[in-house]
Each structure stands twice: as structure tokens, then as C-alpha cells.
Amino acid sequence: MNQTVLAPSERDDGFPPPRDFQIEAHNALRRGFKEGHKNQIIMAPTGAGKTYLGLRVCNEAIQKGKRAVFLCDRTTLINQTSEVADRYGMHEHGIIQANHWRKRPDDLFQIASVQTIAKREYWPKLDVLVVDEAHTTYKAWTEFAKETGAAVVGLSATPFTVGMGKIFTNLVNATTMHELTQNGVLVPMRIFSCHKPNMVGAEIKGGEWTDKAAEERGMQIVGDVVDDWHKHGENRKTIVFGATIKHCEELCRQFIDSGIMAAVFTSETTNKERELLLTEYRKPDSMLKVLISVEALAKGFDVPDVGCVCDARPLRKSLSTAIQMWGRGLRSSPDTGKKDCHLLDFSGNIIRFFEDFNDIYFNGLDRLDDGDKLDKKVRTAEEFEKKGCPRCGFTPFHKRCMACGYEKVSKQISEALPGHMKEIFIGEGKNKKKLADNAEHLWNQVCTYARIYSKPEKQSGRAWHLFRQITGQETQWSFQRAPQVEITRNVMNKIKQMNIAFKKGAGA
């Protein structure tokens, strides 16, 4: 392929300045193409700016006279993506969707509906294809991606679908939910494990509870969902996920009966109704407080001031679906003063997916095959420490707290509170060794270490992890602003010890 297609472009004045991890993700794409990877996928959490990255890739192509297509998997995302493209100065684009007013086939840039492409069985001429929500592996684009000579870039928060490793040869893990939360791109998630249905003996098909079973059991706690929402979510713009359309309709009825304006948004909602609902819901002062869906709002839906997500859809296998649902409320919204998102778990999914979600939250994904395994894995509820997290009390708690990030560390390491100590020591008695002058000094050292010994895309996360391992606390300082400093012998030895312990499987 022509390497200049994704070469840096200076004509992107309409785009907001990229964040550091976006720059690195884009550079990683370029390196991947130079190494011979025609098809690549970017994994980045909700709120990381996947659409931004995808449009930036398209913009670079069209500035060089190349043709680019941005492919959406749902009609609801067509206009949303077009509006964003206009906002970034990409006004000269057409839309490939049945009866759309913006049909402009001669434009170099097209935003296309995969359903329309499938029906027409025809692809426009293109040099770059960006596939949004690439985990939805429609046959129309997956076969084309394997055969085309164009560059293909997939975008997904959850690239867990079976067979993705056969489509994409390179995974770019842009950033993690933890890092985005620390940087203020996402808000912290406060989790409330509320009433949940008893799924013992519920019908199972293919390892997952059937829709009918989930609906029947979910109907038993509809009243609890509404009551608990009034306790933990009232006055917060909310998305509720139900098991079936029937279940969603009953949830909606009871929300309305309790005096809350609510609406159902499902596959049966007409395009006109969807447009009206979304227009109202996006208003900062919207009277529509609650939108209820099975899955139509789980992917790509972007309303930053959503402050509460209710999960009433019990799952045993699909971690990707759970992550997509929970992510709808994590975007930051500085204009509205949003500080966190309440996740109300009425499904038991938090406990079932606890370990795997924690790993994704803090570390992302190393290989596409790992994601495939995660979505095939059948989970059951596990027992965790009943007393909850030592720092915030959240339950479930095992090794690392999903609510506040607290992680168990060796008892030999003294407790460290950033900004509240003069010196950091490890060990006891005669074996006591000084690591740093203070917490910030330690943070600067681990940042320096990460820059020297970690891949660019892993540096920030590595620094956060090391600091947390050593101190048991979260840092309050920025990785990007941390200066290069000399790494003390004791800090270097401590990190080496942790690395050795990790390799042995014993933890640090």
C-alpha cells in the first residue's frame, strides 16, 4: 500500500489538539503500516476519542487526494459522525445511506451505513476504510477487509469478537480506563450492587441465559430497580439496560408511574421517534431523565452528562456487552459539573465479571485472541471479602478495588499518602531502606523508569502501576508533567524485585 496515505498532515486545523495517548496511538498505526500490517485495530475505552482518531486518519487520506470511508454499524451513528466531521472542518463529505439528503458520491470522504453497503453489495472506490465499532463483525465489511488493498483501521472499546485475529494483524492498545480516569477524560465509577434477580435454574442456551429467562427473572425486581434508582440515581440523567423489549417497557411504565419522565429506545423505535428522543435527551436541562434500552444505546452512544447507568440485563459470558453498557456513563462533562457516574447493578454482572473487568480496566488488552477467550468464558458469582475494600468499603473486593483503585500490597511496604509524608521507606528495623525524599520524588522516579524501560503506549500505565504497587495509593500528579530525574539505587532494586516476583507468578 502507499505509505503516504497515513503520513502526518498539517491541514487539520479544525481538529482539537490531540491528547498524548491519541498521538501515540496514531503513530503506532503508522509504524504498523510500515511493518506491513494492512489491517489494524485500535482498542480504546469509551470516551478516549475513537471517532476523533478515525476521522483524523480519514482527513490525512483526503488531504492527499485519497478516498476514505468511515463505516458505521448503526443508523443512529451516521448523523452523529457527520456532525462531528463538520465540527472538525470536514464539510466535504457524502453519506451512503438509503434516502439520505447528503448523498454526494463524488466527494473523497464518505460516511457509510454498513446495512446500506450490504444491501447494495457494492463498495465505493477507497484507499482507507475506518470501521467504527469493529467488534460488530458484519460479513459485508469483514470479507471486504480481507480482500481489499486499502488500509483498514478498526475502532473498538471491546475487540472481543471471535475471529478478529483473522481480520486484523495488529492491535494498538491506545490507553486504559484507569489512565483516562486519572487524567480526567473519564469520571470515576461509583458502584452500587443492588437487588438482583435469582438466576438459579434459569434456562441457558450456548452458555448464556436465554432472553426469555432473563426477562422473566428481571420482571421480579422491576419495582426494586425504580426504588433503588430514587435512592442512588435521582436527578441524574440515566440509561437503563433491560433484558428484552418487553422488560424495558415494564421498567419504563414503572418509572413513569413513580413520577419520572422515561422512554424506551430499542430496535422497534422508529427513526423519527429516535431523533425526537435524542434531541430532547441531549438537552442539559432535559425533562427526559431516563432512557431504557436492551442494546441500542450500548455502543457508540455519546451523551456526556449521563450520570447513572442501571444494569438490569444479567449475563454469564459477554464481558464486552457489560463493558459497553457500563461505559455509557463514564464520559466527563465539565460543563455540567459531573464528577462521577453511579453504576447500579441489578444483574449481578459486577460480581460475575469482576476479575476480568478489573484487568481490562487497569491494563487493557495485549492480544486480540485474549479478547476472544474473555467473551467465550462462562462466569459464575465468586465469593469476595465480605468486609469490602479497606479504603472505601466497596464490595466486591478481591485484590484491587473497582471503585477507588486500592490494591493490596506487601505488608513490608509502609503506607504512603501522596503529599503527606517526608520520606518513603520500605522494610522494617535494620532492613529499612529509603526510596525517595517524598511521594512526588518517588513518582518522578517511576515515570523516568517507565520512559526508559517501557514501550511508548505503556509508559503512563506502567508508572501508575509501579507507584501504586510501592505505596498502595493512587498518584495525584501528571505523567506528562513529571521531570526526568535520577533513579535511586533502592528504587531500582525495588522495581527489579517486583519484576522478578511477577515473572515467578508470585506478585510484587
Summary of the structure (lengths in Angstrom):
residues: 508
radius of gyration: 23.8
end to end distance: 44.7
largest distance: 78.5
contacts: 1680
relative contact order: 0.10
helix: 40%
strand: 15%
